[in-house]
Amino acid sequence: MRLSVFHPQQVEPQLLIDLKKIYASAWPELQLTDLALNSLIAQKSPSLYVAMFNERHIAAALLSIEGNTANLSQFTVRDLTRRRGVGKYLLTQLELIAKAQGATTIATTLNEQEQPFSGFLVAMGYQEQHGKWCKTL
């Protein structure tokens, strides 16, 4: 099956199970309850996007667009599927989605726990500017 990226329109049991696995190492348990994840899926901004392969969600990120800038947050690839191109594909697709919605720049801010992600961002063409990692679309 082909890797795909999409914004889930409805809550499915497998999506909840997979989101708990994706964010298990990044979020506290309080944010991984079914109620919290249902709320996350339903919210309009930022919107949740997931990468799916073989009927399993293996990566996720939040994307919001404010004016000409797309803001990326909570970008996470499930531990078991890292270093296989999933993150690169997800980020590339999110950039295309942001550009199609009128964004000219995409940016993300990394917290201390996410600092190893900066090497990935550099490889994807991002530059640090005033504490944010940005890329012109």
TORPA-4810 file (N, C-alpha, C, O; in nm, 3 decimals):
<nodes>
NODE_1_0.084_-0.118_0.000_0.000_0.000_0.000_0.089_0.125_0.000_0.200_0.123_0.052_M
NODE_2_0.039_0.230_-0.058_0.111_0.356_-0.073_0.098_0.442_0.053_-0.005_0.441_0.120_R
NODE_3_0.204_0.515_0.083_0.204_0.611_0.193_0.115_0.728_0.153_0.128_0.780_0.042_L
NODE_4_0.027_0.771_0.242_-0.061_0.883_0.212_-0.068_0.978_0.332_-0.045_0.937_0.446_S
NODE_5_-0.099_1.103_0.305_-0.114_1.206_0.407_-0.251_1.269_0.390_-0.291_1.303_0.279_V
NODE_6_-0.324_1.283_0.502_-0.458_1.341_0.493_-0.500_1.399_0.628_-0.440_1.370_0.732_F
NODE_7_-0.604_1.480_0.623_-0.667_1.538_0.741_-0.787_1.449_0.773_-0.883_1.447_0.696_H
NODE_8_-0.784_1.376_0.885_-0.897_1.287_0.915_-1.026_1.365_0.936_-1.028_1.464_1.010_P
NODE_9_-1.132_1.321_0.873_-1.261_1.388_0.882_-1.350_1.330_0.991_-1.444_1.395_1.037_Q
NODE_10_-1.320_1.208_1.033_-1.399_1.145_1.137_-1.309_1.061_1.227_-1.199_1.021_1.188_Q
NODE_11_-1.358_1.036_1.345_-1.282_0.959_1.442_-1.311_0.811_1.419_-1.426_0.767_1.415_V
NODE_12_-1.204_0.736_1.404_-1.216_0.591_1.391_-1.134_0.527_1.503_-1.034_0.583_1.546_E
NODE_13_-1.177_0.411_1.550_-1.103_0.346_1.659_-0.955_0.326_1.629_-0.871_0.347_1.717_P
NODE_14_-0.921_0.286_1.507_-0.780_0.263_1.473_-0.700_0.393_1.477_-0.583_0.392_1.516_Q
NODE_15_-0.761_0.503_1.438_-0.694_0.633_1.443_-0.658_0.667_1.588_-0.546_0.712_1.615_L
NODE_16_-0.750_0.647_1.680_-0.722_0.676_1.821_-0.610_0.588_1.875_-0.521_0.636_1.945_L
NODE_17_-0.613_0.461_1.842_-0.508_0.368_1.885_-0.372_0.413_1.831_-0.273_0.418_1.904_I
NODE_18_-0.370_0.446_1.703_-0.243_0.485_1.640_-0.191_0.619_1.691_-0.070_0.634_1.710_D
NODE_19_-0.279_0.716_1.714_-0.235_0.845_1.768_-0.172_0.828_1.907_-0.076_0.896_1.940_L
NODE_20_-0.228_0.739_1.985_-0.170_0.711_2.118_-0.029_0.656_2.104_0.058_0.688_2.184_K
NODE_21_-0.005_0.573_2.003_0.128_0.517_1.980_0.224_0.623_1.925_0.340_0.630_1.965_K
NODE_22_0.174_0.705_1.834_0.258_0.809_1.773_0.307_0.908_1.879_0.425_0.942_1.883_I
NODE_23_0.215_0.953_1.964_0.247_1.058_2.059_0.283_1.006_2.199_0.299_1.087_2.291_Y
NODE_24_0.295_0.876_2.217_0.323_0.818_2.349_0.449_0.875_2.414_0.450_0.900_2.534_A
NODE_25_0.553_0.895_2.337_0.679_0.943_2.395_0.685_1.095_2.402_0.777_1.150_2.463_S
NODE_26_0.590_1.164_2.342_0.596_1.310_2.335_0.494_1.381_2.424_0.517_1.494_2.466_A
NODE_27_0.384_1.316_2.453_0.276_1.382_2.527_0.247_1.311_2.658_0.269_1.191_2.671_W
NODE_28_0.198_1.387_2.758_0.156_1.324_2.883_0.026_1.244_2.861_-0.048_1.269_2.766_P
NODE_29_0.001_1.148_2.949_-0.116_1.062_2.935_-0.248_1.139_2.926_-0.341_1.096_2.859_E
NODE_30_-0.255_1.252_2.994_-0.377_1.332_2.994_-0.416_1.376_2.852_-0.535_1.390_2.823_L
NODE_31_-0.318_1.397_2.766_-0.345_1.437_2.628_-0.371_1.318_2.537_-0.403_1.336_2.419_Q
NODE_32_-0.358_1.198_2.588_-0.375_1.078_2.506_-0.505_1.004_2.535_-0.522_0.890_2.492_L
NODE_33_-0.595_1.067_2.607_-0.725_1.004_2.632_-0.810_1.011_2.505_-0.786_1.096_2.419_T
NODE_34_-0.908_0.924_2.495_-0.997_0.927_2.379_-1.066_1.062_2.365_-1.080_1.113_2.254_D
NODE_35_-1.108_1.121_2.477_-1.175_1.251_2.473_-1.082_1.360_2.419_-1.121_1.440_2.335_L
NODE_36_-0.958_1.363_2.468_-0.862_1.463_2.422_-0.829_1.445_2.275_-0.820_1.542_2.201_A
NODE_37_-0.811_1.321_2.232_-0.779_1.295_2.091_-0.898_1.325_2.001_-0.879_1.375_1.890_L
NODE_38_-1.019_1.296_2.046_-1.139_1.333_1.968_-1.145_1.482_1.948_-1.177_1.529_1.838_N
NODE_39_-1.115_1.558_2.051_-1.115_1.704_2.043_-1.008_1.752_1.945_-1.032_1.843_1.866_S
NODE_40_-0.891_1.692_1.950_-0.782_1.727_1.860_-0.822_1.703_1.714_-0.795_1.787_1.628_L
NODE_41_-0.883_1.591_1.687_-0.924_1.557_1.551_-1.032_1.653_1.500_-1.034_1.688_1.383_I
NODE_42_-1.122_1.693_1.589_-1.235_1.777_1.549_-1.198_1.925_1.532_-1.267_1.998_1.461_A
NODE_43_-1.092_1.969_1.596_-1.061_2.112_1.591_-1.025_2.157_1.449_-0.967_2.081_1.371_Q
NODE_44_-1.059_2.280_1.419_-1.035_2.335_1.286_-0.895_2.393_1.271_-0.833_2.381_1.165_K
NODE_45_-0.845_2.456_1.378_-0.712_2.515_1.369_-0.642_2.505_1.504_-0.698_2.550_1.604_S
NODE_46_-0.526_2.450_1.508_-0.456_2.386_1.397_-0.522_2.253_1.359_-0.586_2.188_1.442_P
NODE_47_-0.507_2.216_1.236_-0.565_2.093_1.184_-0.466_1.978_1.197_-0.346_1.995_1.174_S
NODE_48_-0.517_1.862_1.233_-0.436_1.743_1.244_-0.422_1.678_1.106_-0.520_1.660_1.034_L
NODE_49_-0.299_1.643_1.072_-0.272_1.566_0.951_-0.197_1.441_0.992_-0.113_1.444_1.081_Y
NODE_50_-0.229_1.330_0.926_-0.163_1.203_0.958_-0.108_1.139_0.832_-0.160_1.159_0.722_V
NODE_51_-0.001_1.062_0.850_0.054_0.980_0.742_0.011_0.837_0.770_0.017_0.790_0.884_A
NODE_52_-0.034_0.768_0.666_-0.086_0.633_0.681_-0.015_0.540_0.584_0.011_0.574_0.469_M
NODE_53_0.016_0.419_0.634_0.077_0.314_0.552_0.024_0.180_0.601_0.023_0.153_0.721_F
NODE_54_-0.019_0.098_0.508_-0.074_-0.035_0.541_-0.183_-0.028_0.648_-0.183_-0.105_0.744_N
NODE_55_-0.274_0.065_0.631_-0.391_0.083_0.717_-0.355_0.120_0.861_-0.435_0.100_0.952_E
NODE_56_-0.235_0.175_0.880_-0.194_0.222_1.011_-0.142_0.365_0.998_-0.072_0.399_0.903_R
NODE_57_-0.178_0.447_1.094_-0.131_0.586_1.100_0.005_0.582_1.166_0.019_0.530_1.277_H
NODE_58_0.107_0.636_1.100_0.244_0.621_1.149_0.314_0.753_1.178_0.426_0.754_1.229_I
NODE_59_0.250_0.864_1.148_0.307_0.995_1.177_0.193_1.096_1.181_0.087_1.075_1.123_A
NODE_60_0.218_1.208_1.250_0.115_1.310_1.260_0.179_1.446_1.284_0.293_1.456_1.329_A
NODE_61_0.103_1.550_1.252_0.147_1.687_1.276_0.025_1.778_1.277_-0.081_1.744_1.224_A
NODE_62_0.041_1.893_1.339_-0.062_1.996_1.339_-0.018_2.109_1.248_0.099_2.148_1.249_L
NODE_63_-0.111_2.161_1.170_-0.082_2.269_1.076_-0.190_2.375_1.085_-0.309_2.344_1.078_L
NODE_64_-0.148_2.499_1.102_-0.242_2.612_1.100_-0.186_2.717_1.006_-0.065_2.729_0.989_S
NODE_65_-0.276_2.793_0.946_-0.233_2.898_0.854_-0.289_3.031_0.903_-0.410_3.047_0.922_I
NODE_66_-0.198_3.126_0.923_-0.235_3.259_0.968_-0.174_3.358_0.869_-0.053_3.380_0.868_E
NODE_67_-0.257_3.417_0.787_-0.208_3.508_0.684_-0.128_3.431_0.581_-0.177_3.335_0.522_G
NODE_68_-0.004_3.473_0.560_0.083_3.408_0.462_0.174_3.302_0.524_0.258_3.244_0.455_N
NODE_69_0.158_3.278_0.655_0.247_3.185_0.724_0.173_3.061_0.772_0.068_3.070_0.835_T
NODE_70_0.230_2.947_0.740_0.179_2.819_0.792_0.263_2.785_0.913_0.386_2.795_0.910_A
NODE_71_0.197_2.745_1.020_0.266_2.708_1.143_0.253_2.558_1.165_0.142_2.504_1.166_N
NODE_72_0.365_2.494_1.183_0.372_2.350_1.201_0.406_2.322_1.347_0.493_2.386_1.405_L
NODE_73_0.335_2.225_1.406_0.367_2.187_1.544_0.336_2.039_1.564_0.268_1.975_1.483_S
NODE_74_0.386_1.986_1.673_0.362_1.848_1.714_0.394_1.747_1.604_0.325_1.646_1.591_Q
NODE_75_0.496_1.773_1.527_0.539_1.685_1.418_0.608_1.564_1.480_0.713_1.576_1.542_F
NODE_76_0.548_1.447_1.462_0.603_1.325_1.522_0.584_1.206_1.430_0.476_1.184_1.375_T
NODE_77_0.690_1.129_1.415_0.685_1.001_1.343_0.697_0.892_1.448_0.781_0.901_1.538_V
NODE_78_0.615_0.791_1.437_0.618_0.682_1.534_0.759_0.621_1.541_0.823_0.601_1.438_R
NODE_79_0.804_0.592_1.661_0.940_0.542_1.684_0.978_0.428_1.590_1.088_0.427_1.536_D
NODE_80_0.888_0.333_1.570_0.919_0.214_1.490_0.939_0.242_1.342_0.997_0.161_1.271_L
NODE_81_0.892_0.357_1.296_0.898_0.384_1.151_0.991_0.501_1.116_0.989_0.550_1.003_T
NODE_82_1.072_0.545_1.210_1.164_0.655_1.183_1.278_0.610_1.092_1.311_0.491_1.084_R
NODE_83_1.336_0.708_1.023_1.451_0.688_0.934_1.415_0.603_0.812_1.498_0.527_0.761_R
NODE_84_1.292_0.617_0.767_1.247_0.544_0.648_1.182_0.637_0.545_1.121_0.590_0.450_R
NODE_85_1.196_0.766_0.565_1.141_0.862_0.470_1.000_0.910_0.500_0.945_0.992_0.426_G
NODE_86_0.940_0.859_0.608_0.802_0.897_0.641_0.795_1.045_0.679_0.706_1.117_0.632_V
NODE_87_0.887_1.091_0.763_0.887_1.231_0.804_0.909_1.325_0.687_0.845_1.429_0.677_G
NODE_88_1.000_1.288_0.598_1.026_1.368_0.479_0.900_1.378_0.392_0.866_1.485_0.343_K
NODE_89_0.833_1.266_0.375_0.712_1.266_0.293_0.602_1.349_0.360_0.536_1.429_0.293_Y
NODE_90_0.582_1.331_0.490_0.479_1.407_0.561_0.508_1.556_0.552_0.417_1.634_0.522_L
NODE_91_0.632_1.597_0.577_0.665_1.739_0.573_0.648_1.797_0.433_0.598_1.908_0.417_L
NODE_92_0.690_1.723_0.332_0.674_1.768_0.193_0.526_1.787_0.159_0.489_1.886_0.095_T
NODE_93_0.443_1.694_0.201_0.299_1.705_0.173_0.237_1.822_0.248_0.151_1.892_0.194_Q
NODE_94_0.278_1.844_0.373_0.226_1.958_0.450_0.267_2.090_0.386_0.189_2.186_0.387_L
NODE_95_0.388_2.096_0.332_0.430_2.217_0.262_0.343_2.242_0.139_0.306_2.356_0.112_E
NODE_96_0.310_2.136_0.066_0.223_2.150_-0.052_0.083_2.195_-0.011_0.023_2.280_-0.077_L
NODE_97_0.031_2.138_0.096_-0.102_2.176_0.147_-0.102_2.323_0.188_-0.194_2.397_0.155_I
NODE_98_0.002_2.364_0.261_0.011_2.503_0.307_0.019_2.599_0.188_-0.047_2.702_0.187_A
NODE_99_0.099_2.564_0.090_0.114_2.649_-0.029_-0.019_2.659_-0.104_-0.054_2.767_-0.152_K
NODE_100_-0.091_2.549_-0.115_-0.221_2.550_-0.183_-0.323_2.636_-0.110_-0.418_2.685_-0.171_A
NODE_101_-0.304_2.655_0.020_-0.395_2.738_0.099_-0.347_2.882_0.111_-0.400_2.959_0.191_Q
NODE_102_-0.246_2.919_0.032_-0.203_3.058_0.025_-0.083_3.095_0.110_-0.044_3.212_0.112_G
NODE_103_-0.024_3.000_0.179_0.093_3.032_0.261_0.216_3.048_0.172_0.233_2.975_0.074_A
NODE_104_0.301_3.142_0.208_0.426_3.161_0.135_0.546_3.119_0.220_0.657_3.104_0.169_T
NODE_105_0.522_3.101_0.349_0.627_3.059_0.442_0.569_2.955_0.537_0.452_2.962_0.574_T
NODE_106_0.653_2.860_0.575_0.613_2.763_0.676_0.715_2.773_0.789_0.835_2.786_0.764_I
NODE_107_0.667_2.769_0.913_0.755_2.787_1.028_0.716_2.693_1.141_0.602_2.649_1.152_A
NODE_108_0.815_2.663_1.224_0.791_2.582_1.343_0.886_2.628_1.452_0.996_2.675_1.425_T
NODE_109_0.842_2.614_1.575_0.925_2.644_1.691_0.950_2.513_1.764_0.858_2.435_1.786_T
NODE_110_1.074_2.489_1.800_1.109_2.366_1.868_1.128_2.391_2.016_1.193_2.488_2.057_L
NODE_111_1.070_2.302_2.098_1.099_2.310_2.240_1.226_2.232_2.269_1.283_2.171_2.178_N
NODE_112_1.271_2.232_2.390_1.397_2.168_2.426_1.398_2.019_2.390_1.500_1.966_2.345_E
NODE_113_1.286_1.952_2.408_1.275_1.808_2.379_1.283_1.781_2.228_1.323_1.672_2.188_Q
NODE_114_1.247_1.878_2.147_1.243_1.860_2.002_1.371_1.903_1.931_1.377_1.896_1.808_E
NODE_115_1.472_1.947_2.002_1.594_1.998_1.940_1.660_1.901_1.841_1.713_1.947_1.740_Q
NODE_116_1.658_1.769_1.865_1.717_1.678_1.764_1.648_1.689_1.627_1.707_1.652_1.525_P
NODE_117_1.527_1.738_1.624_1.449_1.757_1.502_1.512_1.866_1.414_1.484_1.871_1.294_F
NODE_118_1.596_1.952_1.472_1.654_2.063_1.396_1.742_2.014_1.281_1.744_2.076_1.175_S
NODE_119_1.814_1.904_1.300_1.897_1.849_1.192_1.813_1.806_1.074_1.851_1.826_0.958_G
NODE_120_1.698_1.747_1.102_1.604_1.707_0.998_1.553_1.831_0.923_1.546_1.831_0.801_F
NODE_121_1.520_1.935_0.998_1.470_2.058_0.934_1.576_2.122_0.844_1.543_2.169_0.735_L
NODE_122_1.700_2.123_0.888_1.808_2.177_0.805_1.818_2.097_0.675_1.831_2.155_0.567_V
NODE_123_1.810_1.965_0.686_1.817_1.879_0.567_1.699_1.903_0.473_1.709_1.879_0.353_A
NODE_124_1.588_1.951_0.527_1.469_1.978_0.447_1.463_2.122_0.396_1.364_2.163_0.337_M
NODE_125_1.570_2.199_0.420_1.578_2.334_0.365_1.531_2.446_0.457_1.512_2.558_0.411_G
NODE_126_1.513_2.417_0.585_1.469_2.518_0.680_1.590_2.592_0.737_1.700_2.538_0.745_Y
NODE_127_1.566_2.717_0.776_1.670_2.798_0.838_1.616_2.857_0.967_1.498_2.892_0.976_Q
NODE_128_1.703_2.867_1.066_1.661_2.926_1.193_1.661_3.078_1.182_1.759_3.138_1.138_E
NODE_129_1.549_3.138_1.222_1.535_3.284_1.219_1.461_3.328_1.343_1.342_3.300_1.358_Q
NODE_130_1.530_3.396_1.433_1.469_3.450_1.554_1.400_3.342_1.637_1.289_3.363_1.687_H
NODE_131_1.464_3.228_1.652_1.409_3.121_1.736_1.308_3.031_1.666_1.258_2.936_1.727_G
NODE_132_1.278_3.058_1.541_1.186_2.973_1.463_1.261_2.913_1.346_1.359_2.970_1.297_K
NODE_133_1.215_2.798_1.304_1.269_2.735_1.184_1.173_2.763_1.070_1.056_2.728_1.078_W
NODE_134_1.222_2.826_0.963_1.136_2.874_0.855_1.185_2.827_0.719_1.303_2.797_0.699_C
NODE_135_1.090_2.821_0.628_1.121_2.787_0.489_1.024_2.863_0.400_0.904_2.869_0.428_K
NODE_136_1.076_2.919_0.293_0.991_2.985_0.194_0.932_2.878_0.103_1.003_2.790_0.054_T
NODE_137_0.803_2.887_0.081_0.735_2.788_-0.003_0.731_2.831_-0.149_0.677_2.760_-0.233_L
</nodes>
